[in-house]
Amino acid sequence: MWGGALLSNVGTWMETVALGYYVADSTGKASWLAIVAAAGFLPGAIIGPVGSAMADRLRRRRVLAVGSTASGLIAAALALWVGTGNATPAGIAVVAFIAGCVSAFTFPSFQTTLPTLVPRDQLVAAVGLSNAQWNIGRVVGPALAAIAIALGGIQAALWCNAASYLAVVVAVVRVRFQQPVGERRPIFGALADGFRFARNSPAMRSMLVLMVATIAIASPFIAFVPQMATTVLGGGSNAMGLFFPFLDEPSVEMHGVEAAGHGVDTHQHAASLSKGRPGILHGNKTYLLQDADGQITEAHSISAGLDYPGIGPEHAWLNDVKRVTYVHATDTDALEAFQLCAKLEGILPALEPAHALAHVMRIAPGMPKDKLIVMNMCGRGDKDIFTVADALKVTL
């Protein structure tokens, strides 16, 4: 049962990430990710207590076998639909809600079956193993989803989830169940007794509050990983993290600042958009610093994080379509901004955002006072103090 549950749990998290990636890629809106994630979690909150009560009244083997089979069929249908490319976010949310309803009945039956599978003196260890497989699934599932998506597309990850339910069905068929006599009290009377017990038990009340807070705030985070991965990975990631929410807002003007090193008219800079030309590096077609023969030339910046001869393809596209204005700041500009920020704010900025701060210092004086500027202060300067000290000829 443990092995079957682990495989199924891994498959579930693979589907969660794959669907999130599909929704993010097809809509570009984080709101739809939230809707799909909420649709999957909502049944557990609404009918989960009823499913828990029914676990004491129905044959658990039958519930697990039928529920796992139904979940597998739903997952297979979803994989087929997404594979056609015609799946809609609203439809996916409906399917997620239906799958969540099935899980709201099968999961309590699995949890209540656990104490009957091991001797009483080994129950604590069994509970620990059960929790371990849940957390292993949360870690391994997203990683395997990334591999499956890279090798076979989104539908490959979804088919893996559909197949994972077979492991549960096989385990249910092979394991001997010892179910006590079913509960005969009215369902809602039993639920009322349970709520009263939780309310009157300080320890149980505290655990429930912590559990609900975790589910409401932390658990949905995994659904937003695809959105984060799409906007964070690649050169220029910090800038894309700030730009992405405003790409469809034409009233928001966006500037990106490249590292000009000793100047863009020298050979010691990292301004690939300003002075580079299209090429391919690390599997990406983007703007690169290269010589006449197409060989990559060495980049320079006082900031180690900007010392790279290329730029992320998203920035190359935004530059070509003129959605973002790309400018540059030299090492000297960044050092001046670093010192001013430290003097006026008591904050040591990293040398990377110090380039952006230098640009803000240039343009802010000529702007209306009621116009807002949002600058991404994406790092602390603790790591750069020796570099700055060396550039300013200061002995530490």
VOPAGU-2260 file (C-alpha; in pm, 1 decimal, decimal comma):
REM VOPAGU-2260
SITE   aa  ch    i         X         Y         Z
SITE  MET   A    0       0,0       0,0       0,0
SITE  TRP   A    1     285,4     237,3      83,2
SITE  GLY   A    2     449,8     185,0    -254,9
SITE  GLY   A    3     123,8     223,9    -443,5
SITE  ALA   A    4      38,9     542,3    -252,7
SITE  LEU   A    5     386,4     684,2    -321,8
SITE  LEU   A    6     360,8     624,2    -696,9
SITE  SER   A    7      12,1     773,4    -706,6
SITE  ASN   A    8     122,1    1075,1    -503,0
SITE  VAL   A    9     418,0    1136,3    -734,4
SITE  GLY   A   10     180,3    1117,0   -1030,5
SITE  THR   A   11     -58,9    1364,0    -869,8
SITE  TRP   A   12     214,3    1624,6    -824,8
SITE  MET   A   13     333,7    1563,5   -1179,9
SITE  GLU   A   14     -17,2    1645,4   -1300,4
SITE  THR   A   15     -36,4    1954,0   -1078,5
SITE  VAL   A   16     280,9    2099,0   -1227,1
SITE  ALA   A   17     194,9    1995,8   -1584,5
SITE  LEU   A   18    -151,0    2152,8   -1568,5
SITE  GLY   A   19      -6,8    2466,7   -1414,8
SITE  TYR   A   20     246,7    2489,2   -1694,9
SITE  TYR   A   21     -24,0    2435,2   -1958,4
SITE  VAL   A   22    -251,9    2699,8   -1808,0
SITE  ALA   A   23      33,3    2947,8   -1765,4
SITE  ASP   A   24     153,9    2890,8   -2121,3
SITE  SER   A   25    -193,2    2915,0   -2278,7
SITE  THR   A   26    -325,3    3213,5   -2082,4
SITE  GLY   A   27     -22,4    3395,9   -1942,1
SITE  LYS   A   28    -234,5    3483,2   -1639,0
SITE  ALA   A   29    -159,5    3382,0   -1280,5
SITE  SER   A   30    -529,7    3424,0   -1195,4
SITE  TRP   A   31    -618,3    3112,4   -1394,0
SITE  LEU   A   32    -351,3    2916,7   -1207,9
SITE  ALA   A   33    -519,3    3019,2    -883,2
SITE  ILE   A   34    -862,2    2915,7   -1012,3
SITE  VAL   A   35    -744,5    2571,2   -1124,0
SITE  ALA   A   36    -555,5    2514,9    -798,1
SITE  ALA   A   37    -855,9    2625,9    -590,9
SITE  ALA   A   38   -1087,7    2398,4    -789,3
SITE  GLY   A   39    -874,0    2100,0    -694,5
SITE  PHE   A   40    -846,7    2191,0    -324,7
SITE  LEU   A   41   -1206,2    2307,7    -273,1
SITE  PRO   A   42   -1379,7    1965,6    -259,4
SITE  GLY   A   43   -1155,6    1858,2      26,2
SITE  ALA   A   44   -1271,0    2156,7     229,5
SITE  ILE   A   45   -1640,1    2121,1     141,5
SITE  ILE   A   46   -1712,2    1748,4     125,6
SITE  GLY   A   47   -1393,1    1616,2     285,7
SITE  PRO   A   48   -1560,7    1583,2     628,9
SITE  VAL   A   49   -1844,9    1383,0     472,4
SITE  GLY   A   50   -1593,5    1160,7     293,8
SITE  SER   A   51   -1417,7    1103,5     625,0
SITE  ALA   A   52   -1744,4    1003,3     791,5
SITE  MET   A   53   -1828,1     768,5     504,8
SITE  ALA   A   54   -1489,5     596,9     546,8
SITE  ASP   A   55   -1627,6     449,4     871,5
SITE  ARG   A   56   -1945,3     328,5     700,9
SITE  LEU   A   57   -1845,1     190,7     359,9
SITE  ARG   A   58   -1619,6     -98,8     260,7
SITE  ARG   A   59   -1282,7      72,7     231,3
SITE  ARG   A   60   -1139,9    -176,7     -17,6
SITE  ARG   A   61   -1428,6    -103,9    -250,6
SITE  VAL   A   62   -1399,7     273,3    -200,9
SITE  LEU   A   63   -1027,2     267,4    -275,4
SITE  ALA   A   64   -1060,7      39,7    -578,3
SITE  VAL   A   65   -1352,5     227,9    -733,7
SITE  GLY   A   66   -1213,7     570,0    -640,7
SITE  SER   A   67    -866,2     499,7    -777,0
SITE  THR   A   68   -1009,0     358,6   -1098,5
SITE  ALA   A   69   -1230,2     665,5   -1141,4
SITE  SER   A   70    -936,0     897,4   -1071,1
SITE  GLY   A   71    -725,3     714,3   -1327,3
SITE  LEU   A   72    -996,7     744,7   -1592,3
SITE  ILE   A   73   -1039,2    1115,8   -1519,2
SITE  ALA   A   74    -662,0    1166,4   -1546,2
SITE  ALA   A   75    -652,2     971,9   -1875,5
SITE  ALA   A   76    -937,9    1177,9   -2019,9
SITE  LEU   A   77    -760,7    1496,0   -1916,0
SITE  ALA   A   78    -435,8    1379,6   -2078,8
SITE  LEU   A   79    -621,7    1306,7   -2404,4
SITE  TRP   A   80    -794,3    1645,4   -2396,8
SITE  VAL   A   81    -479,2    1843,8   -2324,1
SITE  GLY   A   82    -297,3    1643,9   -2591,7
SITE  THR   A   83    -538,2    1779,8   -2854,0
SITE  GLY   A   84    -440,9    2134,0   -2760,7
SITE  ASN   A   85    -808,8    2229,0   -2720,6
SITE  ALA   A   86    -829,4    2216,8   -2340,9
SITE  THR   A   87    -953,4    2540,4   -2184,8
SITE  PRO   A   88    -861,8    2674,6   -1839,7
SITE  ALA   A   89   -1227,9    2677,1   -1734,4
SITE  GLY   A   90   -1270,0    2315,9   -1845,4
SITE  ILE   A   91    -953,2    2210,6   -1665,7
SITE  ALA   A   92   -1085,1    2376,5   -1348,7
SITE  VAL   A   93   -1408,5    2174,6   -1377,8
SITE  VAL   A   94   -1212,3    1850,1   -1424,4
SITE  ALA   A   95    -989,4    1940,1   -1127,8
SITE  PHE   A   96   -1299,7    1992,4    -914,3
SITE  ILE   A   97   -1444,5    1653,6   -1014,8
SITE  ALA   A   98   -1113,1    1480,8    -944,3
SITE  GLY   A   99   -1099,8    1658,6    -607,9
SITE  CYS   A  100   -1446,4    1527,2    -521,6
SITE  VAL   A  101   -1334,7    1169,3    -588,0
SITE  SER   A  102   -1019,1    1223,7    -380,4
SITE  ALA   A  103   -1227,5    1365,3     -94,3
SITE  PHE   A  104   -1378,2    1017,2     -52,6
SITE  THR   A  105   -1079,8     794,3    -132,8
SITE  PHE   A  106    -814,4     971,8      74,4
SITE  PRO   A  107    -995,4     933,3     412,4
SITE  SER   A  108   -1047,9     563,4     338,9
SITE  PHE   A  109    -674,4     522,7     280,2
SITE  GLN   A  110    -588,3     708,9     601,2
SITE  THR   A  111    -830,2     506,9     816,1
SITE  THR   A  112    -707,3     181,7     662,6
SITE  LEU   A  113    -352,6     244,5     781,9
SITE  PRO   A  114    -405,9     144,9    1149,3
SITE  THR   A  115    -548,2    -192,4    1040,5
SITE  LEU   A  116    -243,8    -285,9     832,2
SITE  VAL   A  117      23,5    -285,8    1104,4
SITE  PRO   A  118      50,2    -404,6    1465,9
SITE  ARG   A  119     -47,5    -143,0    1721,9
SITE  ASP   A  120     310,0    -105,2    1850,8
SITE  GLN   A  121     426,2     -10,9    1499,2
SITE  LEU   A  122     152,0     240,6    1428,1
SITE  VAL   A  123     367,6     547,8    1500,9
SITE  ALA   A  124     631,9     426,5    1256,7
SITE  ALA   A  125     363,1     356,5     995,8
SITE  VAL   A  126     222,8     707,5    1030,7
SITE  GLY   A  127     573,4     846,5     989,3
SITE  LEU   A  128     622,9     643,5     670,6
SITE  SER   A  129     288,7     763,8     538,9
SITE  ASN   A  130     388,4    1124,5     594,1
SITE  ALA   A  131     726,0    1054,3     435,3
SITE  GLN   A  132     569,7     924,5     114,0
SITE  TRP   A  133     351,0    1234,1      97,1
SITE  ASN   A  134     649,6    1467,5     126,2
SITE  ILE   A  135     861,2    1256,7    -110,8
SITE  GLY   A  136     586,0    1290,5    -369,1
SITE  ARG   A  137     583,5    1668,7    -331,0
SITE  VAL   A  138     958,2    1680,7    -401,9
SITE  VAL   A  139     999,3    1406,5    -662,5
SITE  GLY   A  140     675,6    1470,3    -853,4
SITE  PRO   A  141     755,0    1823,0    -978,3
SITE  ALA   A  142    1108,7    1718,5   -1072,7
SITE  LEU   A  143     983,6    1421,3   -1273,7
SITE  ALA   A  144     717,2    1642,6   -1429,7
SITE  ALA   A  145     989,4    1872,5   -1563,7
SITE  ILE   A  146    1171,7    1574,7   -1715,3
SITE  ALA   A  147     851,6    1431,3   -1865,6
SITE  ILE   A  148     751,6    1768,4   -2014,0
SITE  ALA   A  149    1098,2    1813,5   -2163,1
SITE  LEU   A  150    1098,3    1466,3   -2320,1
SITE  GLY   A  151     736,7    1414,5   -2423,2
SITE  GLY   A  152     543,4    1733,7   -2365,3
SITE  ILE   A  153     279,1    1820,8   -2108,9
SITE  GLN   A  154      61,1    1523,1   -2197,9
SITE  ALA   A  155     346,1    1285,1   -2107,8
SITE  ALA   A  156     338,2    1406,2   -1747,7
SITE  LEU   A  157     -40,6    1375,1   -1743,5
SITE  TRP   A  158     -27,4    1016,6   -1873,0
SITE  CYS   A  159     221,4     931,4   -1600,0
SITE  ASN   A  160     -36,7    1041,0   -1343,9
SITE  ALA   A  161    -309,6     833,5   -1509,5
SITE  ALA   A  162     -86,3     526,0   -1503,7
SITE  SER   A  163      12,9     582,7   -1140,0
SITE  TYR   A  164    -338,6     495,8   -1019,6
SITE  LEU   A  165    -284,4     139,7   -1140,0
SITE  ALA   A  166     -33,1      99,4    -857,4
SITE  VAL   A  167    -303,7     178,1    -600,3
SITE  VAL   A  168    -555,7     -58,2    -760,8
SITE  VAL   A  169    -299,8    -341,0    -764,6
SITE  ALA   A  170    -206,9    -274,1    -400,9
SITE  VAL   A  171    -572,2    -272,2    -292,2
SITE  VAL   A  172    -633,5    -606,1    -463,7
SITE  ARG   A  173    -327,4    -770,8    -308,0
SITE  VAL   A  174    -352,2    -639,5      50,7
SITE  ARG   A  175    -578,8    -801,8     311,5
SITE  PHE   A  176    -810,8    -553,5     481,5
SITE  GLN   A  177    -934,2    -588,1     836,0
SITE  GLN   A  178   -1219,4    -342,2     869,8
SITE  PRO   A  179   -1410,9    -320,1    1198,2
SITE  VAL   A  180   -1789,5    -307,4    1211,7
SITE  GLY   A  181   -1913,8       3,3    1033,4
SITE  GLU   A  182   -2032,2     313,8    1221,5
SITE  ARG   A  183   -2411,7     327,1    1249,9
SITE  ARG   A  184   -2467,3     676,0    1393,3
SITE  PRO   A  185   -2615,2     943,4    1163,1
SITE  ILE   A  186   -2337,1    1105,2     957,2
SITE  PHE   A  187   -2402,9    1462,9    1059,2
SITE  GLY   A  188   -2440,1    1366,9    1424,5
SITE  ALA   A  189   -2095,1    1205,5    1410,8
SITE  LEU   A  190   -1952,7    1513,2    1238,7
SITE  ALA   A  191   -2102,1    1737,3    1508,2
SITE  ASP   A  192   -1938,4    1522,2    1778,0
SITE  GLY   A  193   -1607,4    1553,1    1597,9
SITE  PHE   A  194   -1629,0    1932,1    1572,3
SITE  ARG   A  195   -1717,7    1956,4    1942,4
SITE  PHE   A  196   -1420,7    1741,0    2036,4
SITE  ALA   A  197   -1185,5    1956,1    1826,3
SITE  ARG   A  198   -1329,6    2276,3    1972,5
SITE  ASN   A  199   -1294,2    2156,7    2332,0
SITE  SER   A  200    -943,4    2011,7    2290,9
SITE  PRO   A  201    -676,7    2287,9    2290,8
SITE  ALA   A  202    -413,4    2063,5    2129,8
SITE  MET   A  203    -647,7    1947,7    1853,9
SITE  ARG   A  204    -774,9    2301,5    1798,0
SITE  SER   A  205    -421,6    2434,4    1756,0
SITE  MET   A  206    -327,5    2157,9    1512,5
SITE  LEU   A  207    -638,9    2221,7    1303,2
SITE  VAL   A  208    -567,8    2594,2    1284,5
SITE  LEU   A  209    -208,7    2526,4    1177,7
SITE  MET   A  210    -320,3    2267,6     922,6
SITE  VAL   A  211    -583,3    2495,3     767,9
SITE  ALA   A  212    -336,1    2784,2     749,6
SITE  THR   A  213     -78,2    2561,5     579,5
SITE  ILE   A  214    -329,0    2427,8     326,9
SITE  ALA   A  215    -468,2    2772,8     250,1
SITE  ILE   A  216    -135,4    2956,5     220,4
SITE  ALA   A  217     147,9    2713,3     149,5
SITE  SER   A  218      -0,2    2416,9     -37,3
SITE  PRO   A  219    -120,7    2608,0    -346,2
SITE  PHE   A  220     233,6    2741,2    -395,5
SITE  ILE   A  221     331,5    2444,4    -612,5
SITE  ALA   A  222      65,9    2540,1    -865,9
SITE  PHE   A  223     243,3    2871,7    -925,0
SITE  VAL   A  224     586,3    2713,9    -988,9
SITE  PRO   A  225     528,5    2697,6   -1365,3
SITE  GLN   A  226     440,8    3063,7   -1373,0
SITE  MET   A  227     756,3    3137,4   -1176,3
SITE  ALA   A  228     972,3    2912,3   -1390,4
SITE  THR   A  229     848,1    3072,8   -1711,5
SITE  THR   A  230     938,2    3421,1   -1589,7
SITE  VAL   A  231    1246,9    3351,6   -1378,3
SITE  LEU   A  232    1475,6    3109,2   -1563,9
SITE  GLY   A  233    1735,1    3245,0   -1806,9
SITE  GLY   A  234    1957,4    3551,1   -1837,5
SITE  GLY   A  235    1792,3    3868,3   -1711,8
SITE  SER   A  236    1567,3    3675,4   -1476,2
SITE  ASN   A  237    1524,2    3942,2   -1210,8
SITE  ALA   A  238    1411,1    4195,9   -1469,3
SITE  MET   A  239    1162,4    3951,5   -1622,4
SITE  GLY   A  240    1017,3    3885,8   -1278,6
SITE  LEU   A  241     931,8    4255,7   -1255,9
SITE  PHE   A  242     833,1    4307,9   -1620,6
SITE  PHE   A  243     600,4    4012,4   -1664,3
SITE  PRO   A  244     293,9    4143,3   -1472,7
SITE  PHE   A  245     301,6    4468,3   -1673,4
SITE  LEU   A  246     358,2    4339,2   -2026,6
SITE  ASP   A  247      -9,7    4383,7   -2115,8
SITE  GLU   A  248     -31,4    4726,7   -1951,7
SITE  PRO   A  249      66,3    4977,8   -2222,5
SITE  SER   A  250      45,3    5265,7   -1974,0
SITE  VAL   A  251     343,1    5121,2   -1786,5
SITE  GLU   A  252     675,7    5218,7   -1940,5
SITE  MET   A  253     953,8    4969,0   -1878,0
SITE  HIS   A  254    1330,1    5014,7   -1890,0
SITE  GLY   A  255    1597,5    4749,2   -1873,5
SITE  VAL   A  256    1953,9    4842,8   -1781,9
SITE  GLU   A  257    2253,4    4656,8   -1923,1
SITE  ALA   A  258    2603,3    4656,6   -1776,9
SITE  ALA   A  259    2817,9    4889,6   -1986,5
SITE  GLY   A  260    3141,1    4808,3   -1801,0
SITE  HIS   A  261    3407,9    5058,9   -1904,4
SITE  GLY   A  262    3176,6    5187,3   -2179,7
SITE  VAL   A  263    2987,4    5039,5   -2473,6
SITE  ASP   A  264    3239,3    5187,8   -2715,6
SITE  THR   A  265    3514,2    4976,6   -2560,2
SITE  HIS   A  266    3553,6    4600,3   -2569,4
SITE  GLN   A  267    3497,2    4572,8   -2193,2
SITE  HIS   A  268    3122,8    4565,2   -2135,4
SITE  ALA   A  269    2829,5    4320,9   -2113,0
SITE  ALA   A  270    2572,8    4515,4   -2319,5
SITE  SER   A  271    2469,4    4240,3   -2560,7
SITE  LEU   A  272    2145,0    4411,1   -2665,8
SITE  SER   A  273    2315,1    4742,5   -2735,4
SITE  LYS   A  274    2629,3    4609,5   -2903,2
SITE  GLY   A  275    2565,3    4242,2   -2975,0
SITE  ARG   A  276    2405,6    4062,2   -3266,9
SITE  PRO   A  277    2190,9    3747,4   -3301,4
SITE  GLY   A  278    2356,9    3414,0   -3239,7
SITE  ILE   A  279    2309,9    3084,2   -3058,5
SITE  LEU   A  280    2458,2    3005,5   -2718,1
SITE  HIS   A  281    2355,3    2738,2   -2466,4
SITE  GLY   A  282    2065,7    2637,2   -2690,4
SITE  ASN   A  283    1918,4    2988,1   -2710,9
SITE  LYS   A  284    1897,4    3220,9   -3006,8
SITE  THR   A  285    1950,1    3565,8   -2865,2
SITE  TYR   A  286    2175,5    3871,7   -2883,0
SITE  LEU   A  287    2538,8    3786,8   -2808,5
SITE  LEU   A  288    2875,2    3957,1   -2786,9
SITE  GLN   A  289    3076,5    3793,4   -3067,3
SITE  ASP   A  290    3353,7    3863,8   -3310,9
SITE  ALA   A  291    3337,4    3870,3   -3691,2
SITE  ASP   A  292    3374,9    3491,3   -3703,6
SITE  GLY   A  293    3083,3    3433,2   -3465,2
SITE  GLN   A  294    3306,0    3339,9   -3171,4
SITE  ILE   A  295    3178,4    3453,9   -2832,2
SITE  THR   A  296    3384,8    3740,5   -2689,4
SITE  GLU   A  297    3458,0    3800,9   -2323,8
SITE  ALA   A  298    3216,4    4024,0   -2133,7
SITE  HIS   A  299    3308,7    4259,5   -1851,6
SITE  SER   A  300    3118,6    4415,3   -1564,0
SITE  ILE   A  301    3215,1    4513,9   -1212,9
SITE  SER   A  302    2917,6    4301,6   -1111,2
SITE  ALA   A  303    2982,8    3927,9   -1129,0
SITE  GLY   A  304    2611,9    3865,1   -1183,3
SITE  LEU   A  305    2606,0    4071,7   -1503,3
SITE  ASP   A  306    2935,3    3949,8   -1650,9
SITE  TYR   A  307    2773,9    3741,8   -1927,4
SITE  PRO   A  308    2803,8    3776,3   -2308,7
SITE  GLY   A  309    2432,2    3724,6   -2379,4
SITE  ILE   A  310    2078,5    3793,3   -2264,0
SITE  GLY   A  311    1766,1    3583,7   -2208,5
SITE  PRO   A  312    1557,7    3526,7   -2525,8
SITE  GLU   A  313    1256,6    3695,8   -2366,4
SITE  HIS   A  314    1452,0    4018,8   -2338,1
SITE  ALA   A  315    1570,6    3981,3   -2698,1
SITE  TRP   A  316    1205,5    3955,9   -2806,0
SITE  LEU   A  317    1092,9    4248,3   -2589,6
SITE  ASN   A  318    1373,6    4454,3   -2741,1
SITE  ASP   A  319    1273,3    4362,3   -3096,9
SITE  VAL   A  320     904,0    4442,4   -3044,0
SITE  LYS   A  321     996,7    4769,6   -2866,6
SITE  ARG   A  322     792,1    4684,7   -2555,1
SITE  VAL   A  323    1088,7    4754,1   -2325,2
SITE  THR   A  324    1346,7    5029,1   -2362,6
SITE  TYR   A  325    1694,2    4893,0   -2299,1
SITE  VAL   A  326    1966,5    5131,5   -2181,3
SITE  HIS   A  327    2301,9    5083,9   -2009,7
SITE  ALA   A  328    2504,1    5198,2   -1710,1
SITE  THR   A  329    2880,6    5180,9   -1663,1
SITE  ASP   A  330    3083,9    5051,0   -1371,9
SITE  THR   A  331    3137,3    5410,2   -1259,7
SITE  ASP   A  332    2761,9    5479,4   -1271,8
SITE  ALA   A  333    2692,1    5172,1   -1060,8
SITE  LEU   A  334    2955,7    5265,7    -802,0
SITE  GLU   A  335    2811,1    5615,6    -767,8
SITE  ALA   A  336    2461,5    5474,5    -718,1
SITE  PHE   A  337    2596,5    5223,1    -466,5
SITE  GLN   A  338    2753,0    5499,0    -258,1
SITE  LEU   A  339    2451,5    5729,1    -276,3
SITE  CYS   A  340    2211,9    5456,2    -165,6
SITE  ALA   A  341    2440,5    5360,7     123,2
SITE  LYS   A  342    2472,4    5726,4     229,8
SITE  LEU   A  343    2107,1    5830,1     204,4
SITE  GLU   A  344    1924,3    5507,0     290,7
SITE  GLY   A  345    2177,2    5311,0     493,5
SITE  ILE   A  346    2130,2    5021,9     247,1
SITE  LEU   A  347    2410,1    4845,0      62,7
SITE  PRO   A  348    2259,3    4746,9    -273,1
SITE  ALA   A  349    2413,0    4468,0    -474,3
SITE  LEU   A  350    2611,6    4591,5    -772,7
SITE  GLU   A  351    2354,8    4432,8   -1006,7
SITE  PRO   A  352    2059,8    4658,6    -904,0
SITE  ALA   A  353    2302,0    4948,4    -855,1
SITE  HIS   A  354    2307,6    4970,3   -1236,4
SITE  ALA   A  355    1928,2    5012,5   -1238,6
SITE  LEU   A  356    1953,0    5265,8    -957,9
SITE  ALA   A  357    2203,6    5465,2   -1164,4
SITE  HIS   A  358    1950,0    5484,1   -1446,5
SITE  VAL   A  359    1677,5    5596,3   -1205,5
SITE  MET   A  360    1909,2    5869,8   -1079,9
SITE  ARG   A  361    1945,8    5990,3   -1441,7
SITE  ILE   A  362    1579,3    6000,0   -1539,5
SITE  ALA   A  363    1400,1    6083,1   -1213,0
SITE  PRO   A  364    1497,2    6456,6   -1203,6
SITE  GLY   A  365    1323,6    6517,0   -1537,6
SITE  MET   A  366     998,8    6340,4   -1446,0
SITE  PRO   A  367     682,8    6485,8   -1282,4
SITE  LYS   A  368     682,9    6447,0    -903,5
SITE  ASP   A  369     356,1    6254,5    -907,3
SITE  LYS   A  370     489,4    5986,1   -1143,7
SITE  LEU   A  371     580,6    5662,2    -967,7
SITE  ILE   A  372     892,7    5459,9   -1039,2
SITE  VAL   A  373     922,3    5096,9    -930,9
SITE  MET   A  374    1280,4    4970,1    -928,8
SITE  ASN   A  375    1374,9    4611,2    -859,5
SITE  MET   A  376    1628,5    4617,9    -573,3
SITE  CYS   A  377    1705,8    4252,7    -628,9
SITE  GLY   A  378    1995,9    4190,1    -394,0
SITE  ARG   A  379    2207,4    4298,0     -98,5
SITE  GLY   A  380    2558,3    4435,1    -136,6
SITE  ASP   A  381    2726,4    4236,0     140,8
SITE  LYS   A  382    2887,1    4013,2    -121,7
SITE  ASP   A  383    3023,1    4314,2    -310,8
SITE  ILE   A  384    3193,4    4513,5     -34,5
SITE  PHE   A  385    3543,0    4392,7    -123,6
SITE  THR   A  386    3487,8    4459,2    -494,7
SITE  VAL   A  387    3362,9    4809,2    -419,5
SITE  ALA   A  388    3644,5    4875,6    -174,5
SITE  ASP   A  389    3901,1    4766,9    -431,0
SITE  ALA   A  390    3745,2    4987,6    -702,7
SITE  LEU   A  391    3734,1    5289,8    -469,8
SITE  LYS   A  392    4087,3    5223,6    -337,2
SITE  VAL   A  393    3957,8    5177,0      17,2
SITE  THR   A  394    4136,8    4944,8     260,8
SITE  LEU   A  395    3911,5    4729,0     476,5
